[in-house]
């Protein structure tokens, strides 16, 4: 069972949510979302799950508790104190990144206290190191699939090169990659709302794809499966 919890009001510009998952022995397909997660699981301790460019399978054990904090695009680099491009598609233990020095979130931490510890640590991180607001403003504009990257940079007062550099630091990859990720998430949100039925071509157009083949190419590149397989939960 998976559950999400809202962060405190003062850090909602940096933290998307806190979450818990109780394992059932199955594998969960984790999709790219532009976010960075700090994750603790029993017998593993806490790791930073860097921004992904393709889906991966997370295997769970029956009854295992997993807790996480999800940092919004633009917030992870500042909170962790390093360019997120260095963590792209990686899972690294917190101590290796100079975090959790007192080892409170080690692998033998009390599961009943793990979420509270993670909430406290993550809230402190984003309070001390606020997000890159310019990048976050760009992320909002990229929710519009017709947004052009060259125009976006100019609207924010940057060159394209400057914008890419800030994105790689604050998000982990460039704005064009994030736009592809956000577009696929919009398509999936429509599917989960039951709006797609069998007309993928219409759903693809509404999410900003040029046509259904465009959706298929992006979906396979980002998730490893076809749109229909993704909707079916394969």
Phi and psi restraints in degrees (value plus and minus 20) as a CYANA .aco file:
   2 UNK   PHI    -133.9   -93.9
   2 UNK   PSI     114.2   154.2
   3 UNK   PHI    -157.2  -117.2
   3 UNK   PSI     126.1   166.1
   4 UNK   PHI    -136.8   -96.8
   4 UNK   PSI     130.1   170.1
   5 UNK   PHI    -151.3  -111.3
   5 UNK   PSI     116.4   156.4
   6 UNK   PHI     -87.4   -47.4
   6 UNK   PSI     123.0   163.0
   7 UNK   PHI     -97.3   -57.3
   7 UNK   PSI     146.9   186.9
   8 UNK   PHI     -77.0   -37.0
   8 UNK   PSI     129.8   169.8
   9 UNK   PHI     -74.9   -34.9
   9 UNK   PSI     -57.0   -17.0
  10 UNK   PHI     -90.5   -50.5
  10 UNK   PSI     -32.9     7.1
  11 UNK   PHI    -142.9  -102.9
  11 UNK   PSI      -2.9    37.1
  12 UNK   PHI     -91.3   -51.3
  12 UNK   PSI     -32.9     7.1
  13 UNK   PHI    -100.7   -60.7
  13 UNK   PSI     -26.7    13.3
  14 UNK   PHI    -142.1  -102.1
  14 UNK   PSI     -50.5   -10.5
  15 UNK   PHI    -133.2   -93.2
  15 UNK   PSI     103.8   143.8
  16 UNK   PHI     -92.5   -52.5
  16 UNK   PSI     -64.7   -24.7
  17 UNK   PHI    -193.3  -153.3
  17 UNK   PSI     145.7   185.7
  18 UNK   PHI    -125.8   -85.8
  18 UNK   PSI     132.2   172.2
  19 UNK   PHI    -168.3  -128.3
  19 UNK   PSI     138.7   178.7
  20 UNK   PHI    -153.6  -113.6
  20 UNK   PSI     130.2   170.2
  21 UNK   PHI    -158.3  -118.3
  21 UNK   PSI     112.9   152.9
  22 UNK   PHI    -122.4   -82.4
  22 UNK   PSI      96.1   136.1
  23 UNK   PHI     -86.4   -46.4
  23 UNK   PSI     129.2   169.2
  24 UNK   PHI    -146.5  -106.5
  24 UNK   PSI      -7.6    32.4
  25 UNK   PHI      71.0   111.0
  25 UNK   PSI     -23.4    16.6
  26 UNK   PHI    -113.1   -73.1
  26 UNK   PSI     152.8   192.8
  27 UNK   PHI    -122.3   -82.3
  27 UNK   PSI     114.6   154.6
  28 UNK   PHI    -127.2   -87.2
  28 UNK   PSI     108.1   148.1
  29 UNK   PHI    -101.0   -61.0
  29 UNK   PSI      95.0   135.0
  30 UNK   PHI    -115.8   -75.8
  30 UNK   PSI      98.9   138.9
  31 UNK   PHI    -115.8   -75.8
  31 UNK   PSI     129.7   169.7
  32 UNK   PHI     -79.1   -39.1
  32 UNK   PSI     119.6   159.6
  33 UNK   PHI    -162.1  -122.1
  33 UNK   PSI     -15.7    24.3
  34 UNK   PHI      61.4   101.4
  34 UNK   PSI     -21.5    18.5
  35 UNK   PHI    -119.5   -79.5
  35 UNK   PSI     147.9   187.9
  36 UNK   PHI    -144.2  -104.2
  36 UNK   PSI     112.3   152.3
  37 UNK   PHI    -134.1   -94.1
  37 UNK   PSI     124.1   164.1
  38 UNK   PHI    -124.0   -84.0
  38 UNK   PSI     102.7   142.7
  39 UNK   PHI    -147.2  -107.2
  39 UNK   PSI     112.1   152.1
  40 UNK   PHI    -137.9   -97.9
  40 UNK   PSI     116.4   156.4
  41 UNK   PHI    -161.8  -121.8
  41 UNK   PSI     124.1   164.1
  42 UNK   PHI     -78.9   -38.9
  42 UNK   PSI     121.8   161.8
  43 UNK   PHI      52.6    92.6
  43 UNK   PSI     -21.0    19.0
  44 UNK   PHI    -142.3  -102.3
  44 UNK   PSI     -47.0    -7.0
  45 UNK   PHI      60.1   100.1
  45 UNK   PSI    -183.3  -143.3
  46 UNK   PHI    -123.4   -83.4
  46 UNK   PSI     118.2   158.2
  47 UNK   PHI    -153.4  -113.4
  47 UNK   PSI     139.9   179.9
  48 UNK   PHI    -117.6   -77.6
  48 UNK   PSI     103.5   143.5
  49 UNK   PHI    -116.8   -76.8
  49 UNK   PSI      84.7   124.7
  50 UNK   PHI     -87.7   -47.7
  50 UNK   PSI     151.4   191.4
  51 UNK   PHI     -83.6   -43.6
  51 UNK   PSI     114.2   154.2
  52 UNK   PHI    -118.7   -78.7
  52 UNK   PSI     129.1   169.1
  53 UNK   PHI    -130.1   -90.1
  53 UNK   PSI     -24.5    15.5
  54 UNK   PHI    -173.0  -133.0
  54 UNK   PSI     139.5   179.5
  55 UNK   PHI     -91.3   -51.3
  55 UNK   PSI     137.6   177.6
  56 UNK   PHI    -165.3  -125.3
  56 UNK   PSI     140.6   180.6
  57 UNK   PHI    -119.8   -79.8
  57 UNK   PSI     105.8   145.8
  58 UNK   PHI    -122.5   -82.5
  58 UNK   PSI      96.8   136.8
  59 UNK   PHI    -111.2   -71.2
  59 UNK   PSI     114.8   154.8
  60 UNK   PHI    -137.1   -97.1
  60 UNK   PSI     137.1   177.1
  61 UNK   PHI    -122.9   -82.9
  61 UNK   PSI     127.5   167.5
  62 UNK   PHI     -76.2   -36.2
  62 UNK   PSI     106.7   146.7
  63 UNK   PHI      62.3   102.3
  63 UNK   PSI     -25.7    14.3
  64 UNK   PHI     -87.1   -47.1
  64 UNK   PSI     116.5   156.5
  65 UNK   PHI    -117.5   -77.5
  65 UNK   PSI     109.4   149.4
  66 UNK   PHI    -144.9  -104.9
  66 UNK   PSI     110.9   150.9
  67 UNK   PHI    -145.0  -105.0
  67 UNK   PSI     130.2   170.2
  68 UNK   PHI    -170.4  -130.4
  68 UNK   PSI     140.6   180.6
  69 UNK   PHI    -145.3  -105.3
  69 UNK   PSI     105.8   145.8
  70 UNK   PHI    -125.9   -85.9
  70 UNK   PSI      97.1   137.1
  71 UNK   PHI    -110.9   -70.9
  71 UNK   PSI     112.7   152.7
  72 UNK   PHI     -86.2   -46.2
  72 UNK   PSI     135.9   175.9
  73 UNK   PHI     -75.0   -35.0
  73 UNK   PSI     111.0   151.0
  74 UNK   PHI      78.0   118.0
  74 UNK   PSI     -34.5     5.5
  75 UNK   PHI    -122.2   -82.2
  75 UNK   PSI     -47.8    -7.8
  76 UNK   PHI     -84.3   -44.3
  76 UNK   PSI     -63.6   -23.6
  77 UNK   PHI     -80.9   -40.9
  77 UNK   PSI     -65.9   -25.9
  78 UNK   PHI     -86.1   -46.1
  78 UNK   PSI     -65.6   -25.6
  79 UNK   PHI     -81.6   -41.6
  79 UNK   PSI     -60.0   -20.0
  80 UNK   PHI    -107.4   -67.4
  80 UNK   PSI     -34.0     6.0
  81 UNK   PHI      56.9    96.9
  81 UNK   PSI       6.8    46.8
  82 UNK   PHI    -177.1  -137.1
  82 UNK   PSI     138.6   178.6
  83 UNK   PHI     -83.7   -43.7
  83 UNK   PSI     108.9   148.9
  84 UNK   PHI     -88.5   -48.5
  84 UNK   PSI     -37.1     2.9
  85 UNK   PHI     -79.6   -39.6
  85 UNK   PSI     -45.1    -5.1
  86 UNK   PHI     -94.3   -54.3
  86 UNK   PSI     -35.5     4.5
  87 UNK   PHI    -130.1   -90.1
  87 UNK   PSI     -15.8    24.2
  88 UNK   PHI     -77.7   -37.7
  88 UNK   PSI     107.0   147.0
  89 UNK   PHI      40.2    80.2
  89 UNK   PSI       8.1    48.1
  90 UNK   PHI    -144.6  -104.6
  90 UNK   PSI     139.2   179.2
  91 UNK   PHI    -148.0  -108.0
  91 UNK   PSI      92.9   132.9
  92 UNK   PHI    -144.9  -104.9
  92 UNK   PSI     117.5   157.5
  93 UNK   PHI     -80.7   -40.7
  93 UNK   PSI     123.9   163.9
  94 UNK   PHI     -75.2   -35.2
  94 UNK   PSI     -64.8   -24.8
  95 UNK   PHI     -78.9   -38.9
  95 UNK   PSI     -51.4   -11.4
  96 UNK   PHI     -86.0   -46.0
  96 UNK   PSI     -41.4    -1.4
  97 UNK   PHI    -119.1   -79.1
  97 UNK   PSI     -11.9    28.1
  98 UNK   PHI      57.2    97.2
  98 UNK   PSI      -2.2    37.8
  99 UNK   PHI    -129.7   -89.7
  99 UNK   PSI     141.6   181.6
 100 UNK   PHI      33.0    73.0
 100 UNK   PSI      30.2    70.2
 101 UNK   PHI     -83.8   -43.8
 101 UNK   PSI     -47.5    -7.5
 102 UNK   PHI    -105.9   -65.9
 102 UNK   PSI     -19.5    20.5
 103 UNK   PHI      41.4    81.4
 103 UNK   PSI      11.4    51.4
 104 UNK   PHI     -87.5   -47.5
 104 UNK   PSI     -46.9    -6.9
 105 UNK   PHI    -121.6   -81.6
 105 UNK   PSI      16.5    56.5
 106 UNK   PHI     -91.2   -51.2
 106 UNK   PSI     156.2   196.2
 107 UNK   PHI     -88.2   -48.2
 107 UNK   PSI     -40.6    -0.6
 108 UNK   PHI    -123.2   -83.2
 108 UNK   PSI       0.1    40.1
 109 UNK   PHI     -83.3   -43.3
 109 UNK   PSI     133.2   173.2
 110 UNK   PHI     -85.6   -45.6
 110 UNK   PSI      97.6   137.6
 111 UNK   PHI     -76.4   -36.4
 111 UNK   PSI     -50.8   -10.8
 112 UNK   PHI     -88.8   -48.8
 112 UNK   PSI     -39.4     0.6
 113 UNK   PHI    -127.5   -87.5
 113 UNK   PSI     -28.0    12.0
 114 UNK   PHI     -81.2   -41.2
 114 UNK   PSI     -63.7   -23.7
 115 UNK   PHI     -85.0   -45.0
 115 UNK   PSI     -63.5   -23.5
 116 UNK   PHI     -81.3   -41.3
 116 UNK   PSI     -60.9   -20.9
 117 UNK   PHI     -83.4   -43.4
 117 UNK   PSI     -61.8   -21.8
 118 UNK   PHI     -87.3   -47.3
 118 UNK   PSI     -60.6   -20.6
 119 UNK   PHI     -80.1   -40.1
 119 UNK   PSI     -67.0   -27.0
 120 UNK   PHI     -83.1   -43.1
 120 UNK   PSI     -64.5   -24.5
 121 UNK   PHI     -86.9   -46.9
 121 UNK   PSI     -65.7   -25.7
 122 UNK   PHI     -88.3   -48.3
 122 UNK   PSI     -60.0   -20.0
 123 UNK   PHI     -81.0   -41.0
 123 UNK   PSI     -60.4   -20.4
 124 UNK   PHI     -85.9   -45.9
 124 UNK   PSI     -61.2   -21.2
 125 UNK   PHI     -79.9   -39.9
 125 UNK   PSI     -69.4   -29.4
 126 UNK   PHI     -96.1   -56.1
 126 UNK   PSI     -42.2    -2.2
 127 UNK   PHI     -92.6   -52.6
 127 UNK   PSI     -57.4   -17.4
 128 UNK   PHI     -99.5   -59.5
 128 UNK   PSI     -47.6    -7.6
 129 UNK   PHI    -151.9  -111.9
 129 UNK   PSI      65.6   105.6
 130 UNK   PHI     -86.7   -46.7
 130 UNK   PSI     140.3   180.3
 131 UNK   PHI     -85.1   -45.1
 131 UNK   PSI     145.9   185.9
 132 UNK   PHI     -98.7   -58.7
 132 UNK   PSI      83.9   123.9
 133 UNK   PHI     -86.6   -46.6
 133 UNK   PSI     -52.3   -12.3
 134 UNK   PHI     -85.5   -45.5
 134 UNK   PSI     -62.2   -22.2
 135 UNK   PHI     -85.0   -45.0
 135 UNK   PSI     -62.1   -22.1
 136 UNK   PHI     -84.2   -44.2
 136 UNK   PSI     -55.5   -15.5
 137 UNK   PHI     -84.0   -44.0
 137 UNK   PSI     -57.6   -17.6
 138 UNK   PHI     -86.4   -46.4
 138 UNK   PSI     -58.6   -18.6
 139 UNK   PHI     -80.0   -40.0
 139 UNK   PSI     -61.8   -21.8
 140 UNK   PHI     -80.4   -40.4
 140 UNK   PSI     -62.6   -22.6
 141 UNK   PHI     -87.1   -47.1
 141 UNK   PSI     -51.2   -11.2
 142 UNK   PHI     -93.2   -53.2
 142 UNK   PSI     -29.9    10.1
 143 UNK   PHI     -86.3   -46.3
 143 UNK   PSI     -40.3    -0.3
 144 UNK   PHI    -105.3   -65.3
 144 UNK   PSI      90.6   130.6
 145 UNK   PHI     -83.9   -43.9
 145 UNK   PSI     -35.5     4.5
 146 UNK   PHI    -107.7   -67.7
 146 UNK   PSI     -23.4    16.6
 147 UNK   PHI     -84.3   -44.3
 147 UNK   PSI     105.9   145.9
 148 UNK   PHI    -111.0   -71.0
 148 UNK   PSI     117.7   157.7
 149 UNK   PHI     -86.5   -46.5
 149 UNK   PSI     -59.0   -19.0
 150 UNK   PHI     -84.6   -44.6
 150 UNK   PSI     -60.2   -20.2
 151 UNK   PHI     -89.8   -49.8
 151 UNK   PSI     -55.6   -15.6
 152 UNK   PHI     -80.3   -40.3
 152 UNK   PSI     -66.1   -26.1
 153 UNK   PHI     -78.8   -38.8
 153 UNK   PSI     -66.3   -26.3
 154 UNK   PHI     -83.8   -43.8
 154 UNK   PSI     -59.1   -19.1
 155 UNK   PHI     -82.1   -42.1
 155 UNK   PSI     -50.1   -10.1
 156 UNK   PHI    -114.8   -74.8
 156 UNK   PSI     -20.8    19.2
 157 UNK   PHI      64.1   104.1
 157 UNK   PSI       3.3    43.3
 158 UNK   PHI    -141.1  -101.1
 158 UNK   PSI     141.2   181.2
 159 UNK   PHI    -100.8   -60.8
 159 UNK   PSI     143.8   183.8
 160 UNK   PHI     -79.4   -39.4
 160 UNK   PSI     -58.8   -18.8
 161 UNK   PHI     -84.5   -44.5
 161 UNK   PSI     -63.6   -23.6
 162 UNK   PHI     -82.9   -42.9
 162 UNK   PSI     -61.1   -21.1
 163 UNK   PHI     -85.3   -45.3
 163 UNK   PSI     -63.4   -23.4
 164 UNK   PHI     -81.0   -41.0
 164 UNK   PSI     -61.7   -21.7
 165 UNK   PHI     -83.1   -43.1
 165 UNK   PSI     -63.0   -23.0
 166 UNK   PHI     -87.3   -47.3
 166 UNK   PSI     -57.8   -17.8
 167 UNK   PHI     -84.1   -44.1
 167 UNK   PSI     -63.6   -23.6
 168 UNK   PHI     -83.1   -43.1
 168 UNK   PSI     -52.6   -12.6
 169 UNK   PHI     -96.7   -56.7
 169 UNK   PSI     -65.2   -25.2
 170 UNK   PHI    -109.8   -69.8
 170 UNK   PSI     -46.8    -6.8
 171 UNK   PHI    -132.3   -92.3
 171 UNK   PSI     -56.9   -16.9
 172 UNK   PHI      95.8   135.8
 172 UNK   PSI     -39.8     0.2
 173 UNK   PHI    -173.7  -133.7
 173 UNK   PSI     155.6   195.6
 174 UNK   PHI     -94.8   -54.8
 174 UNK   PSI     148.8   188.8
 175 UNK   PHI     -83.1   -43.1
 175 UNK   PSI     -52.5   -12.5
 176 UNK   PHI     -86.0   -46.0
 176 UNK   PSI     -61.8   -21.8
 177 UNK   PHI     -84.1   -44.1
 177 UNK   PSI     -63.1   -23.1
 178 UNK   PHI     -83.1   -43.1
 178 UNK   PSI     -58.4   -18.4
 179 UNK   PHI     -80.6   -40.6
 179 UNK   PSI     -60.2   -20.2
 180 UNK   PHI     -83.3   -43.3
 180 UNK   PSI     -63.1   -23.1
 181 UNK   PHI     -82.5   -42.5
 181 UNK   PSI     -66.7   -26.7
 182 UNK   PHI     -85.4   -45.4
 182 UNK   PSI     -56.8   -16.8
 183 UNK   PHI     -84.0   -44.0
 183 UNK   PSI     -62.9   -22.9
 184 UNK   PHI     -86.5   -46.5
 184 UNK   PSI     -57.6   -17.6
 185 UNK   PHI     -83.5   -43.5
 185 UNK   PSI     -55.9   -15.9
 186 UNK   PHI     -85.8   -45.8
 186 UNK   PSI     -61.0   -21.0
 187 UNK   PHI     -81.0   -41.0
 187 UNK   PSI     -65.4   -25.4
 188 UNK   PHI     -85.1   -45.1
 188 UNK   PSI     -57.2   -17.2
 189 UNK   PHI     -81.1   -41.1
 189 UNK   PSI     -59.2   -19.2
 190 UNK   PHI     -85.3   -45.3
 190 UNK   PSI     -59.6   -19.6
 191 UNK   PHI     -84.2   -44.2
 191 UNK   PSI     -63.3   -23.3
 192 UNK   PHI     -88.8   -48.8
 192 UNK   PSI     -44.3    -4.3
 193 UNK   PHI    -102.9   -62.9
 193 UNK   PSI     -22.3    17.7
 194 UNK   PHI      60.5   100.5
 194 UNK   PSI       3.5    43.5
 195 UNK   PHI    -113.3   -73.3
 195 UNK   PSI     -30.5     9.5
 196 UNK   PHI    -109.5   -69.5
 196 UNK   PSI     -53.5   -13.5
 197 UNK   PHI      26.7    66.7
 197 UNK   PSI    -141.3  -101.3
 198 UNK   PHI    -129.0   -89.0
 198 UNK   PSI     -23.3    16.7
 199 UNK   PHI    -112.9   -72.9
 199 UNK   PSI      58.3    98.3
 200 UNK   PHI     -88.4   -48.4
 200 UNK   PSI     -49.6    -9.6
 201 UNK   PHI     -82.5   -42.5
 201 UNK   PSI     -63.2   -23.2
 202 UNK   PHI     -85.7   -45.7
 202 UNK   PSI     -64.5   -24.5
 203 UNK   PHI     -82.6   -42.6
 203 UNK   PSI     -59.0   -19.0
 204 UNK   PHI     -82.6   -42.6
 204 UNK   PSI     -63.8   -23.8
 205 UNK   PHI     -83.3   -43.3
 205 UNK   PSI     -63.7   -23.7
 206 UNK   PHI     -85.3   -45.3
 206 UNK   PSI     -48.4    -8.4
 207 UNK   PHI    -106.4   -66.4
 207 UNK   PSI     -24.7    15.3
 208 UNK   PHI      85.6   125.6
 208 UNK   PSI     -11.4    28.6
 209 UNK   PHI    -102.7   -62.7
 209 UNK   PSI     129.7   169.7
 210 UNK   PHI     -85.5   -45.5
 210 UNK   PSI     -57.1   -17.1
 211 UNK   PHI    -185.6  -145.6
 211 UNK   PSI    -199.5  -159.5
 212 UNK   PHI     -85.8   -45.8
 212 UNK   PSI     -59.4   -19.4
 213 UNK   PHI     -79.9   -39.9
 213 UNK   PSI     -56.4   -16.4
 214 UNK   PHI     -79.8   -39.8
 214 UNK   PSI     -65.5   -25.5
 215 UNK   PHI     -78.9   -38.9
 215 UNK   PSI     -65.7   -25.7
 216 UNK   PHI     -81.1   -41.1
 216 UNK   PSI     -62.4   -22.4
 217 UNK   PHI     -84.1   -44.1
 217 UNK   PSI     -68.0   -28.0
 218 UNK   PHI     -84.6   -44.6
 218 UNK   PSI     -61.1   -21.1
 219 UNK   PHI     -83.3   -43.3
 219 UNK   PSI     -65.3   -25.3
 220 UNK   PHI     -86.1   -46.1
 220 UNK   PSI     -57.7   -17.7
 221 UNK   PHI     -86.2   -46.2
 221 UNK   PSI     -58.1   -18.1
 222 UNK   PHI    -110.7   -70.7
 222 UNK   PSI     -46.0    -6.0
 223 UNK   PHI    -142.1  -102.1
 223 UNK   PSI     -38.6     1.4
 224 UNK   PHI      66.1   106.1
 224 UNK   PSI     -20.0    20.0
 225 UNK   PHI    -155.8  -115.8
 225 UNK   PSI     150.1   190.1
 226 UNK   PHI     -98.9   -58.9
 226 UNK   PSI     144.2   184.2
 227 UNK   PHI     -75.9   -35.9
 227 UNK   PSI     -63.6   -23.6
 228 UNK   PHI     -84.2   -44.2
 228 UNK   PSI     -60.2   -20.2
 229 UNK   PHI     -85.2   -45.2
 229 UNK   PSI     -58.6   -18.6
 230 UNK   PHI     -83.3   -43.3
 230 UNK   PSI     -65.6   -25.6
 231 UNK   PHI     -82.6   -42.6
 231 UNK   PSI     -57.8   -17.8
 232 UNK   PHI     -95.3   -55.3
 232 UNK   PSI     -29.2    10.8
 233 UNK   PHI      62.2   102.2
 233 UNK   PSI       5.6    45.6
